[in-house]
Amino acid sequence: MTISDAQTKKLLEYDGPIQLKQLAMNFALNRFKTKYVANPSDEVVTAYTKELNTFFDKYESIMKDDYEWITSL
């Protein structure tokens, strides 16, 4: 499971209803959306992409639904 910078940027700019199932992912998304609004740079996108991919690698078995939703954006 790997998320690209382009997918991360879509997620950070997404204004619709968030459909993540894992609470930790919701917290991380809110934290990075706040950072992205303050500094909408490629560095912020890349940092969140790295964090997302680390999280997905570590918790792959429970993150399948959230991964599928993010990649469907």
HUJOMO-V214248 format. One record per pair of residues at least 24 apart in sequence whose C-alpha atoms are under 10 Angstrom apart, sorted by sequence separation. I is the first residue (numbers start at 1). J is the second residue. D is the distance in Angstrom with one decimal. If there is no record, write none. Layout:
i = (I | I)
j = (J | J)
d = (D | D)
This chain:
i = (9 | 12 | 13 | 28 | 12 | 9 | 13 | 25 | 12 | 25 | 9 | 24 | 25 | 9 | 12 | 9 | 12 | 11 | 9 | 10 | 8 | 9 | 12 | 5 | 8 | 9 | 5 | 7 | 8 | 25 | 5 | 6 | 8 | 9 | 5 | 6 | 8 | 9 | 22 | 26 | 4 | 5 | 8 | 21 | 22 | 25 | 4 | 5 | 7 | 8 | 21 | 5 | 6 | 20 | 21 | 22 | 5 | 8 | 21 | 22 | 3 | 4 | 5 | 20 | 21 | 3 | 4 | 19 | 20 | 21 | 2 | 3 | 19 | 20 | 2 | 3 | 4 | 20 | 21 | 3 | 4 | 20 | 2 | 3 | 19 | 20 | 1 | 2 | 18 | 19 | 1 | 2 | 18 | 1 | 3 | 1 | 2 | 1 | 2 | 1 | 11 | 1 | 11 | 14 | 10 | 11 | 10 | 1 | 8 | 11 | 1 | 7 | 8 | 10 | 3 | 7 | 2 | 7 | 8 | 1 | 7 | 1 | 3 | 4 | 3 | 2 | 1)
j = (33 | 36 | 37 | 52 | 37 | 36 | 40 | 52 | 40 | 55 | 40 | 55 | 56 | 41 | 44 | 42 | 45 | 45 | 44 | 45 | 44 | 45 | 48 | 42 | 45 | 46 | 43 | 45 | 46 | 63 | 44 | 45 | 47 | 48 | 45 | 46 | 48 | 49 | 62 | 66 | 45 | 46 | 49 | 62 | 63 | 66 | 46 | 47 | 49 | 50 | 63 | 48 | 49 | 63 | 64 | 65 | 49 | 52 | 65 | 66 | 48 | 49 | 50 | 65 | 66 | 49 | 50 | 65 | 66 | 67 | 49 | 50 | 66 | 67 | 50 | 51 | 52 | 68 | 69 | 52 | 53 | 69 | 52 | 53 | 69 | 70 | 52 | 53 | 69 | 70 | 53 | 54 | 70 | 54 | 56 | 55 | 56 | 56 | 57 | 57 | 69 | 60 | 70 | 73 | 70 | 71 | 71 | 63 | 70 | 73 | 64 | 70 | 71 | 73 | 67 | 71 | 67 | 72 | 73 | 67 | 73 | 68 | 70 | 71 | 71 | 71 | 71)
d = (9.8 | 7.2 | 9.0 | 8.7 | 8.8 | 9.2 | 9.7 | 8.5 | 9.4 | 8.7 | 9.4 | 9.6 | 9.9 | 9.8 | 10.0 | 8.8 | 8.1 | 9.8 | 9.4 | 9.8 | 9.9 | 6.1 | 9.3 | 8.4 | 6.4 | 9.0 | 10.0 | 9.5 | 8.1 | 9.1 | 9.9 | 8.5 | 9.8 | 9.2 | 6.2 | 9.4 | 7.2 | 8.7 | 8.2 | 10.0 | 9.5 | 6.0 | 5.9 | 9.3 | 7.4 | 8.2 | 8.7 | 9.2 | 8.5 | 9.7 | 8.3 | 8.4 | 9.1 | 9.3 | 9.7 | 9.0 | 5.8 | 8.5 | 7.2 | 7.3 | 9.9 | 6.6 | 8.9 | 7.7 | 6.2 | 6.5 | 9.1 | 9.3 | 5.2 | 10.0 | 8.9 | 8.5 | 7.6 | 8.7 | 9.4 | 10.0 | 9.6 | 9.8 | 9.6 | 7.2 | 8.8 | 7.4 | 8.3 | 6.2 | 7.2 | 8.3 | 9.8 | 5.7 | 9.3 | 8.8 | 7.3 | 9.0 | 9.6 | 9.8 | 8.9 | 10.0 | 7.6 | 6.5 | 8.2 | 6.9 | 10.0 | 7.5 | 6.8 | 8.3 | 8.7 | 9.1 | 9.5 | 9.3 | 8.2 | 7.3 | 8.4 | 7.3 | 9.1 | 6.9 | 8.2 | 6.7 | 8.5 | 9.0 | 9.7 | 7.3 | 7.5 | 9.3 | 8.3 | 9.2 | 7.4 | 9.3 | 9.8)
